[in-house]
Amino acid sequence: MRRLRRQPLSPSRARIRSTIATIVDQPDELRALRVIHKALADVNRMRIVRHLAERDASVTDLIGEVGLSQPLVSWHIGRLRAAGLVETRRKGRETLCRLRPEAWEAFVERERAVLGLGGAAARPRGATS
């Protein structure tokens, strides 16, 4: 009986295993940041967050603001909800969306802690008090 040799991992499989190992080894703080960074990695979700930072909006308002179809806006809202950045509620036939300020502030604080930034260091370079 002939023994089969194990084939070396392809570059993509090796990368997947490496990524999984990295995620598993990350402390909870980094995992939480990773979830939010992943949610914010899409330009359309960034536009939605920017709009919701100014005021609460319905999905219909967001459709007009970002210029995407209703299913696509709803899908992006779902990703932001899963990350804990946005909450929604129904009002009749409309879905109202709001940025969760406490979640956003917690994200910013975690980001500063991970990067080793204090309150003063978080200001843009060249900014004075």
A tleap script that builds the chain and sets N, CA, C and O, in Angstrom:
source leaprc.protein.ff14SB
mol = sequence {
  NMET ARG ARG LEU ARG ARG GLN PRO LEU SER
  PRO SER ARG ALA ARG ILE ARG SER THR ILE
  ALA THR ILE VAL ASP GLN PRO ASP GLU LEU
  ARG ALA LEU ARG VAL ILE HIE LYS ALA LEU
  ALA ASP VAL ASN ARG MET ARG ILE VAL ARG
  HIE LEU ALA GLU ARG ASP ALA SER VAL THR
  ASP LEU ILE GLY GLU VAL GLY LEU SER GLN
  PRO LEU VAL SER TRP HIE ILE GLY ARG LEU
  ARG ALA ALA GLY LEU VAL GLU THR ARG ARG
  LYS GLY ARG GLU THR LEU CYS ARG LEU ARG
  PRO GLU ALA TRP GLU ALA PHE VAL GLU ARG
  GLU ARG ALA VAL LEU GLY LEU GLY GLY ALA
  ALA ALA ARG PRO ARG GLY ALA THR CSER
}
set mol.1.N position { 0.841 -1.173 0.000 }
set mol.1.CA position { 0.000 0.000 0.000 }
set mol.1.C position { 0.891 1.243 0.000 }
set mol.1.O position { 1.836 1.362 0.779 }
set mol.2.N position { 0.564 2.126 -0.870 }
set mol.2.CA position { 1.355 3.331 -1.044 }
set mol.2.C position { 0.804 4.461 -0.177 }
set mol.2.O position { -0.406 4.683 -0.126 }
set mol.3.N position { 1.685 5.157 0.488 }
set mol.3.CA position { 1.278 6.284 1.332 }
set mol.3.C position { 1.220 7.559 0.519 }
set mol.3.O position { 2.117 7.844 -0.274 }
set mol.4.N position { 0.182 8.307 0.714 }
set mol.4.CA position { 0.049 9.588 0.025 }
set mol.4.C position { 0.758 10.673 0.825 }
set mol.4.O position { 0.618 10.772 2.044 }
set mol.5.N position { 1.510 11.469 0.110 }
set mol.5.CA position { 2.156 12.608 0.759 }
set mol.5.C position { 1.196 13.779 0.799 }
set mol.5.O position { 0.415 14.009 -0.123 }
set mol.6.N position { 1.279 14.494 1.876 }
set mol.6.CA position { 0.435 15.676 2.017 }
set mol.6.C position { 0.990 16.787 1.139 }
set mol.6.O position { 2.186 17.080 1.160 }
set mol.7.N position { 0.108 17.391 0.377 }
set mol.7.CA position { 0.508 18.481 -0.506 }
set mol.7.C position { 0.774 19.739 0.326 }
set mol.7.O position { 0.075 19.985 1.309 }
set mol.8.N position { 1.773 20.534 -0.056 }
set mol.8.CA position { 1.991 21.797 0.663 }
set mol.8.C position { 0.791 22.718 0.461 }
set mol.8.O position { 0.099 22.656 -0.555 }
set mol.9.N position { 0.569 23.563 1.444 }
set mol.9.CA position { -0.559 24.486 1.369 }
set mol.9.C position { -0.342 25.496 0.255 }
set mol.9.O position { 0.768 25.981 0.039 }
set mol.10.N position { -1.418 25.799 -0.440 }
set mol.10.CA position { -1.346 26.850 -1.452 }
set mol.10.C position { -1.201 28.189 -0.730 }
set mol.10.O position { -1.537 28.287 0.450 }
set mol.11.N position { -0.713 29.211 -1.411 }
set mol.11.CA position { -0.553 30.516 -0.750 }
set mol.11.C position { -1.852 31.032 -0.140 }
set mol.11.O position { -1.833 31.619 0.942 }
set mol.12.N position { -2.984 30.820 -0.819 }
set mol.12.CA position { -4.243 31.338 -0.283 }
set mol.12.C position { -4.661 30.566 0.966 }
set mol.12.O position { -5.144 31.169 1.925 }
set mol.13.N position { -4.486 29.246 0.973 }
set mol.13.CA position { -4.836 28.468 2.169 }
set mol.13.C position { -3.913 28.803 3.330 }
set mol.13.O position { -4.355 28.895 4.476 }
set mol.14.N position { -2.648 28.984 3.038 }
set mol.14.CA position { -1.702 29.357 4.089 }
set mol.14.C position { -2.075 30.709 4.680 }
set mol.14.O position { -1.991 30.910 5.892 }
set mol.15.N position { -2.485 31.631 3.822 }
set mol.15.CA position { -2.887 32.958 4.291 }
set mol.15.C position { -4.144 32.863 5.152 }
set mol.15.O position { -4.243 33.542 6.174 }
set mol.16.N position { -5.099 32.033 4.754 }
set mol.16.CA position { -6.327 31.859 5.531 }
set mol.16.C position { -5.994 31.303 6.908 }
set mol.16.O position { -6.491 31.805 7.917 }
set mol.17.N position { -5.152 30.264 6.960 }
set mol.17.CA position { -4.772 29.691 8.254 }
set mol.17.C position { -4.043 30.708 9.115 }
set mol.17.O position { -4.267 30.776 10.324 }
set mol.18.N position { -3.183 31.490 8.509 }
set mol.18.CA position { -2.454 32.513 9.242 }
set mol.18.C position { -3.411 33.561 9.805 }
set mol.18.O position { -3.265 33.995 10.948 }
set mol.19.N position { -4.386 33.961 8.998 }
set mol.19.CA position { -5.374 34.950 9.445 }
set mol.19.C position { -6.196 34.405 10.597 }
set mol.19.O position { -6.435 35.107 11.579 }
set mol.20.N position { -6.630 33.157 10.484 }
set mol.20.CA position { -7.423 32.540 11.555 }
set mol.20.C position { -6.599 32.463 12.832 }
set mol.20.O position { -7.102 32.774 13.912 }
set mol.21.N position { -5.347 32.055 12.725 }
set mol.21.CA position { -4.483 31.979 13.904 }
set mol.21.C position { -4.308 33.350 14.540 }
set mol.21.O position { -4.293 33.469 15.766 }
set mol.22.N position { -4.177 34.375 13.727 }
set mol.22.CA position { -4.019 35.733 14.237 }
set mol.22.C position { -5.269 36.180 14.979 }
set mol.22.O position { -5.180 36.773 16.054 }
set mol.23.N position { -6.430 35.895 14.406 }
set mol.23.CA position { -7.692 36.293 15.040 }
set mol.23.C position { -7.876 35.576 16.365 }
set mol.23.O position { -8.285 36.190 17.351 }
set mol.24.N position { -7.580 34.288 16.400 }
set mol.24.CA position { -7.749 33.504 17.621 }
set mol.24.C position { -6.814 34.004 18.716 }
set mol.24.O position { -7.183 34.008 19.890 }
set mol.25.N position { -5.607 34.425 18.343 }
set mol.25.CA position { -4.626 34.875 19.326 }
set mol.25.C position { -4.830 36.310 19.792 }
set mol.25.O position { -4.162 36.749 20.728 }
set mol.26.N position { -5.728 37.043 19.171 }
set mol.26.CA position { -5.918 38.443 19.541 }
set mol.26.C position { -6.656 38.555 20.865 }
set mol.26.O position { -7.576 37.781 21.132 }
set mol.27.N position { -6.259 39.519 21.702 }
set mol.27.CA position { -7.033 39.782 22.908 }
set mol.27.C position { -8.413 40.334 22.530 }
set mol.27.O position { -8.626 40.818 21.418 }
set mol.28.N position { -9.328 40.247 23.476 }
set mol.28.CA position { -10.705 40.692 23.225 }
set mol.28.C position { -10.769 42.133 22.743 }
set mol.28.O position { -11.593 42.471 21.893 }
set mol.29.N position { -9.904 42.981 23.284 }
set mol.29.CA position { -9.902 44.398 22.904 }
set mol.29.C position { -9.641 44.562 21.406 }
set mol.29.O position { -10.315 45.340 20.730 }
set mol.30.N position { -8.668 43.829 20.904 }
set mol.30.CA position { -8.349 43.922 19.478 }
set mol.30.C position { -9.441 43.305 18.618 }
set mol.30.O position { -9.727 43.799 17.528 }
set mol.31.N position { -10.048 42.239 19.098 }
set mol.31.CA position { -11.156 41.631 18.346 }
set mol.31.C position { -12.307 42.612 18.201 }
set mol.31.O position { -12.892 42.739 17.125 }
set mol.32.N position { -12.633 43.307 19.291 }
set mol.32.CA position { -13.729 44.277 19.249 }
set mol.32.C position { -13.419 45.391 18.251 }
set mol.32.O position { -14.291 45.804 17.486 }
set mol.33.N position { -12.191 45.871 18.260 }
set mol.33.CA position { -11.794 46.904 17.299 }
set mol.33.C position { -11.851 46.375 15.871 }
set mol.33.O position { -12.265 47.085 14.955 }
set mol.34.N position { -11.437 45.140 15.690 }
set mol.34.CA position { -11.425 44.546 14.351 }
set mol.34.C position { -12.833 44.490 13.768 }
set mol.34.O position { -13.025 44.752 12.581 }
set mol.35.N position { -13.815 44.149 14.595 }
set mol.35.CA position { -15.203 44.078 14.132 }
set mol.35.C position { -15.656 45.445 13.629 }
set mol.35.O position { -16.279 45.543 12.571 }
set mol.36.N position { -15.350 46.486 14.373 }
set mol.36.CA position { -15.775 47.830 13.977 }
set mol.36.C position { -14.998 48.306 12.753 }
set mol.36.O position { -15.575 48.903 11.843 }
set mol.37.N position { -13.705 48.046 12.728 }
set mol.37.CA position { -12.918 48.434 11.551 }
set mol.37.C position { -13.444 47.742 10.299 }
set mol.37.O position { -13.507 48.345 9.228 }
set mol.38.N position { -13.817 46.490 10.438 }
set mol.38.CA position { -14.347 45.758 9.286 }
set mol.38.C position { -15.673 46.378 8.836 }
set mol.38.O position { -15.940 46.486 7.639 }
set mol.39.N position { -16.499 46.783 9.803 }
set mol.39.CA position { -17.777 47.415 9.453 }
set mol.39.C position { -17.554 48.756 8.764 }
set mol.39.O position { -18.336 49.141 7.895 }
set mol.40.N position { -16.508 49.464 9.137 }
set mol.40.CA position { -16.233 50.781 8.563 }
set mol.40.C position { -15.354 50.712 7.313 }
set mol.40.O position { -15.007 51.748 6.745 }
set mol.41.N position { -14.997 49.522 6.886 }
set mol.41.CA position { -14.079 49.366 5.754 }
set mol.41.C position { -14.726 49.671 4.408 }
set mol.41.O position { -14.022 49.785 3.404 }
set mol.42.N position { -16.026 49.802 4.365 }
set mol.42.CA position { -16.725 50.089 3.113 }
set mol.42.C position { -17.071 51.575 3.053 }
set mol.42.O position { -17.585 52.136 4.021 }
set mol.43.N position { -16.792 52.204 1.929 }
set mol.43.CA position { -17.021 53.647 1.789 }
set mol.43.C position { -18.503 53.998 1.945 }
set mol.43.O position { -18.823 55.061 2.478 }
set mol.44.N position { -19.403 53.142 1.498 }
set mol.44.CA position { -20.832 53.429 1.644 }
set mol.44.C position { -21.255 53.388 3.107 }
set mol.44.O position { -22.081 54.194 3.533 }
set mol.45.N position { -20.701 52.460 3.881 }
set mol.45.CA position { -21.018 52.425 5.310 }
set mol.45.C position { -20.435 53.645 6.010 }
set mol.45.O position { -21.041 54.172 6.943 }
set mol.46.N position { -19.266 54.099 5.570 }
set mol.46.CA position { -18.693 55.321 6.142 }
set mol.46.C position { -19.599 56.516 5.858 }
set mol.46.O position { -19.789 57.373 6.721 }
set mol.47.N position { -20.151 56.575 4.662 }
set mol.47.CA position { -21.062 57.675 4.316 }
set mol.47.C position { -22.327 57.609 5.165 }
set mol.47.O position { -22.838 58.641 5.600 }
set mol.48.N position { -22.832 56.408 5.401 }
set mol.48.CA position { -24.022 56.248 6.246 }
set mol.48.C position { -23.708 56.705 7.667 }
set mol.48.O position { -24.497 57.433 8.269 }
set mol.49.N position { -22.570 56.289 8.206 }
set mol.49.CA position { -22.184 56.689 9.569 }
set mol.49.C position { -22.026 58.201 9.652 }
set mol.49.O position { -22.477 58.819 10.617 }
set mol.50.N position { -21.391 58.800 8.655 }
set mol.50.CA position { -21.216 60.262 8.651 }
set mol.50.C position { -22.571 60.963 8.677 }
set mol.50.O position { -22.753 61.944 9.398 }
set mol.51.N position { -23.524 60.458 7.888 }
set mol.51.CA position { -24.855 61.061 7.865 }
set mol.51.C position { -25.551 60.880 9.219 }
set mol.51.O position { -26.162 61.814 9.740 }
set mol.52.N position { -25.452 59.675 9.780 }
set mol.52.CA position { -26.109 59.414 11.065 }
set mol.52.C position { -25.434 60.156 12.218 }
set mol.52.O position { -26.064 60.382 13.251 }
set mol.53.N position { -24.174 60.536 12.062 }
set mol.53.CA position { -23.495 61.321 13.098 }
set mol.53.C position { -24.099 62.717 13.192 }
set mol.53.O position { -24.077 63.339 14.254 }
set mol.54.N position { -24.642 63.208 12.072 }
set mol.54.CA position { -25.273 64.526 12.059 }
set mol.54.C position { -26.696 64.470 12.590 }
set mol.54.O position { -27.122 65.346 13.344 }
set mol.55.N position { -27.435 63.428 12.191 }
set mol.55.CA position { -28.829 63.296 12.662 }
set mol.55.C position { -29.338 61.894 12.375 }
set mol.55.O position { -28.824 61.194 11.502 }
set mol.56.N position { -30.364 61.494 13.130 }
set mol.56.CA position { -31.022 60.213 12.883 }
set mol.56.C position { -31.712 60.274 11.527 }
set mol.56.O position { -32.074 61.354 11.061 }
set mol.57.N position { -31.894 59.127 10.897 }
set mol.57.CA position { -32.501 59.120 9.563 }
set mol.57.C position { -33.225 57.806 9.325 }
set mol.57.O position { -32.908 56.778 9.922 }
set mol.58.N position { -34.205 57.872 8.434 }
set mol.58.CA position { -34.884 56.650 8.006 }
set mol.58.C position { -34.068 56.021 6.881 }
set mol.58.O position { -33.203 56.666 6.288 }
set mol.59.N position { -34.356 54.760 6.600 }
set mol.59.CA position { -33.677 54.089 5.489 }
set mol.59.C position { -33.958 54.845 4.195 }
set mol.59.O position { -33.077 54.961 3.343 }
set mol.60.N position { -35.184 55.364 4.038 }
set mol.60.CA position { -35.534 56.132 2.843 }
set mol.60.C position { -34.650 57.373 2.713 }
set mol.60.O position { -34.183 57.687 1.619 }
set mol.61.N position { -34.418 58.080 3.824 }
set mol.61.CA position { -33.520 59.244 3.800 }
set mol.61.C position { -32.113 58.834 3.377 }
set mol.61.O position { -31.465 59.519 2.586 }
set mol.62.N position { -31.655 57.716 3.912 }
set mol.62.CA position { -30.301 57.251 3.602 }
set mol.62.C position { -30.166 56.836 2.145 }
set mol.62.O position { -29.104 57.002 1.545 }
set mol.63.N position { -31.237 56.296 1.573 }
set mol.63.CA position { -31.220 55.926 0.150 }
set mol.63.C position { -30.912 57.162 -0.685 }
set mol.63.O position { -30.066 57.123 -1.578 }
set mol.64.N position { -31.608 58.264 -0.388 }
set mol.64.CA position { -31.367 59.507 -1.115 }
set mol.64.C position { -29.992 60.086 -0.840 }
set mol.64.O position { -29.371 60.672 -1.726 }
set mol.65.N position { -29.520 59.923 0.380 }
set mol.65.CA position { -28.228 60.491 0.772 }
set mol.65.C position { -27.051 59.766 0.128 }
set mol.65.O position { -26.130 60.408 -0.378 }
set mol.66.N position { -27.071 58.450 0.141 }
set mol.66.CA position { -25.911 57.698 -0.368 }
set mol.66.C position { -26.096 57.210 -1.798 }
set mol.66.O position { -25.143 56.738 -2.417 }
set mol.67.N position { -27.315 57.319 -2.332 }
set mol.67.CA position { -27.548 56.962 -3.731 }
set mol.67.C position { -27.487 55.479 -4.025 }
set mol.67.O position { -27.094 55.081 -5.122 }
set mol.68.N position { -27.871 54.655 -3.065 }
set mol.68.CA position { -27.900 53.207 -3.267 }
set mol.68.C position { -29.338 52.716 -3.215 }
set mol.68.O position { -30.234 53.443 -2.788 }
set mol.69.N position { -29.556 51.488 -3.649 }
set mol.69.CA position { -30.899 50.910 -3.608 }
set mol.69.C position { -31.281 50.581 -2.162 }
set mol.69.O position { -30.423 50.481 -1.284 }
set mol.70.N position { -32.580 50.417 -1.936 }
set mol.70.CA position { -33.069 50.106 -0.592 }
set mol.70.C position { -32.481 48.802 -0.038 }
set mol.70.O position { -32.048 48.777 1.114 }
set mol.71.N position { -32.454 47.713 -0.829 }
set mol.71.CA position { -31.866 46.487 -0.270 }
set mol.71.C position { -30.392 46.654 0.113 }
set mol.71.O position { -29.939 46.097 1.113 }
set mol.72.N position { -29.663 47.411 -0.675 }
set mol.72.CA position { -28.242 47.604 -0.392 }
set mol.72.C position { -28.034 48.474 0.848 }
set mol.72.O position { -27.161 48.188 1.668 }
set mol.73.N position { -28.829 49.527 0.986 }
set mol.73.CA position { -28.733 50.364 2.190 }
set mol.73.C position { -29.095 49.532 3.417 }
set mol.73.O position { -28.421 49.616 4.444 }
set mol.74.N position { -30.153 48.730 3.318 }
set mol.74.CA position { -30.551 47.881 4.447 }
set mol.74.C position { -29.450 46.885 4.801 }
set mol.74.O position { -29.207 46.611 5.976 }
set mol.75.N position { -28.786 46.348 3.781 }
set mol.75.CA position { -27.701 45.396 4.026 }
set mol.75.C position { -26.555 46.088 4.770 }
set mol.75.O position { -26.005 45.530 5.719 }
set mol.76.N position { -26.196 47.303 4.340 }
set mol.76.CA position { -25.124 48.043 5.010 }
set mol.76.C position { -25.516 48.396 6.447 }
set mol.76.O position { -24.688 48.317 7.355 }
set mol.77.N position { -26.765 48.780 6.650 }
set mol.77.CA position { -27.253 49.066 8.007 }
set mol.77.C position { -27.134 47.807 8.867 }
set mol.77.O position { -26.752 47.886 10.034 }
set mol.78.N position { -27.458 46.660 8.298 }
set mol.78.CA position { -27.327 45.394 9.025 }
set mol.78.C position { -25.898 45.132 9.474 }
set mol.78.O position { -25.679 44.651 10.586 }
set mol.79.N position { -24.928 45.439 8.630 }
set mol.79.CA position { -23.512 45.257 8.993 }
set mol.79.C position { -23.135 46.213 10.131 }
set mol.79.O position { -22.416 45.833 11.055 }
set mol.80.N position { -23.625 47.453 10.057 }
set mol.80.CA position { -23.328 48.429 11.111 }
set mol.80.C position { -24.018 48.050 12.422 }
set mol.80.O position { -23.469 48.265 13.502 }
set mol.81.N position { -25.214 47.488 12.322 }
set mol.81.CA position { -25.916 47.001 13.518 }
set mol.81.C position { -25.159 45.848 14.149 }
set mol.81.O position { -25.004 45.792 15.369 }
set mol.82.N position { -24.684 44.921 13.313 }
set mol.82.CA position { -23.944 43.762 13.821 }
set mol.82.C position { -22.675 44.192 14.556 }
set mol.82.O position { -22.247 43.528 15.500 }
set mol.83.N position { -22.083 45.288 14.129 }
set mol.83.CA position { -20.883 45.816 14.790 }
set mol.83.C position { -21.238 46.619 16.041 }
set mol.83.O position { -20.352 46.989 16.812 }
set mol.84.N position { -22.528 46.889 16.247 }
set mol.84.CA position { -22.966 47.621 17.426 }
set mol.84.C position { -22.917 49.131 17.295 }
set mol.84.O position { -23.090 49.841 18.285 }
set mol.85.N position { -22.684 49.636 16.090 }
set mol.85.CA position { -22.570 51.088 15.900 }
set mol.85.C position { -23.905 51.774 15.666 }
set mol.85.O position { -24.059 52.957 15.972 }
set mol.86.N position { -24.865 51.045 15.129 }
set mol.86.CA position { -26.154 51.632 14.749 }
set mol.86.C position { -27.271 50.825 15.387 }
set mol.86.O position { -27.182 49.604 15.522 }
set mol.87.N position { -28.321 51.529 15.777 }
set mol.87.CA position { -29.526 50.831 16.225 }
set mol.87.C position { -30.693 51.290 15.373 }
set mol.87.O position { -30.706 52.412 14.866 }
set mol.88.N position { -31.664 50.418 15.221 }
set mol.88.CA position { -32.826 50.734 14.389 }
set mol.88.C position { -34.097 50.482 15.180 }
set mol.88.O position { -34.121 49.711 16.139 }
set mol.89.N position { -35.150 51.155 14.748 }
set mol.89.CA position { -36.478 50.893 15.312 }
set mol.89.C position { -37.503 51.144 14.228 }
set mol.89.O position { -37.285 51.943 13.318 }
set mol.90.N position { -38.602 50.463 14.334 }
set mol.90.CA position { -39.664 50.610 13.349 }
set mol.90.C position { -40.612 51.720 13.781 }
set mol.90.O position { -40.940 51.858 14.960 }
set mol.91.N position { -41.040 52.500 12.809 }
set mol.91.CA position { -42.069 53.513 13.044 }
set mol.91.C position { -43.013 53.398 11.861 }
set mol.91.O position { -42.758 53.952 10.792 }
set mol.92.N position { -44.102 52.676 12.061 }
set mol.92.CA position { -45.009 52.395 10.954 }
set mol.92.C position { -44.307 51.524 9.935 }
set mol.92.O position { -43.830 50.436 10.257 }
set mol.93.N position { -44.247 52.008 8.700 }
set mol.93.CA position { -43.585 51.250 7.640 }
set mol.93.C position { -42.123 51.639 7.466 }
set mol.93.O position { -41.406 51.028 6.673 }
set mol.94.N position { -41.684 52.638 8.194 }
set mol.94.CA position { -40.305 53.127 8.086 }
set mol.94.C position { -39.403 52.447 9.118 }
set mol.94.O position { -39.852 52.047 10.192 }
set mol.95.N position { -38.151 52.327 8.774 }
set mol.95.CA position { -37.125 51.894 9.719 }
set mol.95.C position { -36.244 53.102 9.997 }
set mol.95.O position { -35.606 53.642 9.093 }
set mol.96.N position { -36.219 53.517 11.257 }
set mol.96.CA position { -35.410 54.663 11.662 }
set mol.96.C position { -34.070 54.173 12.199 }
set mol.96.O position { -34.009 53.194 12.942 }
set mol.97.N position { -33.011 54.856 11.818 }
set mol.97.CA position { -31.653 54.467 12.202 }
set mol.97.C position { -31.017 55.574 13.016 }
set mol.97.O position { -31.261 56.760 12.791 }
set mol.98.N position { -30.203 55.165 13.960 }
set mol.98.CA position { -29.482 56.144 14.764 }
set mol.98.C position { -28.126 55.588 15.133 }
set mol.98.O position { -27.985 54.407 15.448 }
set mol.99.N position { -27.124 56.460 15.091 }
set mol.99.CA position { -25.778 56.093 15.513 }
set mol.99.C position { -25.783 56.000 17.033 }
set mol.99.O position { -26.307 56.891 17.701 }
set mol.100.N position { -25.220 54.955 17.581 }
set mol.100.CA position { -25.155 54.798 19.036 }
set mol.100.C position { -23.932 55.567 19.542 }
set mol.100.O position { -22.807 55.084 19.421 }
set mol.101.N position { -24.144 56.770 20.113 }
set mol.101.CA position { -23.002 57.593 20.524 }
set mol.101.C position { -22.109 56.895 21.545 }
set mol.101.O position { -20.889 57.060 21.514 }
set mol.102.N position { -22.705 56.118 22.449 }
set mol.102.CA position { -21.894 55.434 23.461 }
set mol.102.C position { -20.990 54.380 22.815 }
set mol.102.O position { -19.865 54.165 23.266 }
set mol.103.N position { -21.478 53.730 21.768 }
set mol.103.CA position { -20.658 52.741 21.060 }
set mol.103.C position { -19.532 53.433 20.299 }
set mol.103.O position { -18.401 52.946 20.263 }
set mol.104.N position { -19.854 54.572 19.692 }
set mol.104.CA position { -18.827 55.306 18.945 }
set mol.104.C position { -17.740 55.820 19.891 }
set mol.104.O position { -16.551 55.719 19.587 }
set mol.105.N position { -18.149 56.369 21.037 }
set mol.105.CA position { -17.175 56.874 22.014 }
set mol.105.C position { -16.313 55.742 22.561 }
set mol.105.O position { -15.109 55.915 22.752 }
set mol.106.N position { -16.924 54.581 22.816 }
set mol.106.CA position { -16.156 53.427 23.297 }
set mol.106.C position { -15.146 52.982 22.241 }
set mol.106.O position { -14.017 52.617 22.570 }
set mol.107.N position { -15.556 53.013 20.971 }
set mol.107.CA position { -14.649 52.661 19.877 }
set mol.107.C position { -13.455 53.611 19.843 }
set mol.107.O position { -12.312 53.170 19.728 }
set mol.108.N position { -13.718 54.901 19.941 }
set mol.108.CA position { -12.639 55.899 19.901 }
set mol.108.C position { -11.696 55.707 21.092 }
set mol.108.O position { -10.478 55.786 20.934 }
set mol.109.N position { -12.246 55.457 22.270 }
set mol.109.CA position { -11.403 55.251 23.455 }
set mol.109.C position { -10.553 53.994 23.317 }
set mol.109.O position { -9.370 54.007 23.660 }
set mol.110.N position { -11.146 52.901 22.816 }
set mol.110.CA position { -10.379 51.666 22.596 }
set mol.110.C position { -9.257 51.902 21.597 }
set mol.110.O position { -8.133 51.431 21.772 }
set mol.111.N position { -9.588 52.638 20.550 }
set mol.111.CA position { -8.601 52.936 19.508 }
set mol.111.C position { -7.426 53.716 20.103 }
set mol.111.O position { -6.265 53.414 19.824 }
set mol.112.N position { -7.734 54.706 20.910 }
set mol.112.CA position { -6.677 55.502 21.551 }
set mol.112.C position { -5.825 54.635 22.468 }
set mol.112.O position { -4.601 54.762 22.489 }
set mol.113.N position { -6.474 53.753 23.226 }
set mol.113.CA position { -5.734 52.889 24.151 }
set mol.113.C position { -4.807 51.941 23.395 }
set mol.113.O position { -3.654 51.759 23.783 }
set mol.114.N position { -5.301 51.348 22.333 }
set mol.114.CA position { -4.490 50.410 21.552 }
set mol.114.C position { -3.318 51.124 20.898 }
set mol.114.O position { -2.211 50.588 20.841 }
set mol.115.N position { -3.561 52.331 20.407 }
set mol.115.CA position { -2.500 53.091 19.743 }
set mol.115.C position { -1.592 53.827 20.724 }
set mol.115.O position { -0.578 54.404 20.330 }
set mol.116.N position { -1.968 53.803 22.018 }
set mol.116.CA position { -1.156 54.473 23.020 }
set mol.116.C position { -1.307 55.976 23.008 }
set mol.116.O position { -0.388 56.700 23.392 }
set mol.117.N position { -2.467 56.453 22.567 }
set mol.117.CA position { -2.706 57.892 22.498 }
set mol.117.C position { -3.503 58.349 23.706 }
set mol.117.O position { -4.419 57.662 24.158 }
set mol.118.N position { -3.149 59.503 24.218 }
set mol.118.CA position { -3.930 60.116 25.281 }
set mol.118.C position { -4.857 61.147 24.687 }
set mol.118.O position { -4.952 61.263 23.465 }
set mol.119.N position { -5.540 61.897 25.522 }
set mol.119.CA position { -6.448 62.928 25.040 }
set mol.119.C position { -5.751 63.990 24.215 }
set mol.119.O position { -6.244 64.365 23.152 }
set mol.120.N position { -4.604 64.487 24.687 }
set mol.120.CA position { -3.895 65.546 23.969 }
set mol.120.C position { -3.282 65.025 22.679 }
set mol.120.O position { -3.254 65.734 21.673 }
set mol.121.N position { -2.796 63.802 22.699 }
set mol.121.CA position { -2.143 63.244 21.513 }
set mol.121.C position { -3.139 62.917 20.410 }
set mol.121.O position { -2.755 62.704 19.260 }
set mol.122.N position { -4.421 62.879 20.764 }
set mol.122.CA position { -5.432 62.524 19.779 }
set mol.122.C position { -5.767 63.691 18.855 }
set mol.122.O position { -6.414 63.501 17.825 }
set mol.123.N position { -5.324 64.914 19.224 }
set mol.123.CA position { -5.581 66.066 18.360 }
set mol.123.C position { -4.719 65.977 17.111 }
set mol.123.O position { -3.632 65.400 17.144 }
set mol.124.N position { -5.195 66.540 16.021 }
set mol.124.CA position { -4.380 66.540 14.801 }
set mol.124.C position { -3.069 67.273 15.027 }
set mol.124.O position { -2.984 68.172 15.864 }
set mol.125.N position { -2.057 66.885 14.283 }
set mol.125.CA position { -0.754 67.546 14.397 }
set mol.125.C position { -0.884 69.014 14.046 }
set mol.125.O position { -1.588 69.390 13.109 }
set mol.126.N position { -0.198 69.826 14.809 }
set mol.126.CA position { -0.219 71.254 14.551 }
set mol.126.C position { -1.371 71.974 15.231 }
set mol.126.O position { -1.407 73.204 15.247 }
set mol.127.N position { -2.321 71.218 15.798 }
set mol.127.CA position { -3.456 71.848 16.476 }
set mol.127.C position { -2.999 72.342 17.839 }
set mol.127.O position { -2.218 71.679 18.521 }
set mol.128.N position { -3.484 73.489 18.225 }
set mol.128.CA position { -3.145 74.044 19.531 }
set mol.128.C position { -4.403 74.170 20.348 }
set mol.128.O position { -5.507 74.249 19.808 }
set mol.129.N position { -4.229 74.188 21.662 }
set mol.129.CA position { -5.394 74.286 22.541 }
set mol.129.C position { -5.924 75.684 22.592 }
set mol.129.O position { -6.906 75.946 23.287 }
savepdb mol mol.pdb
quit
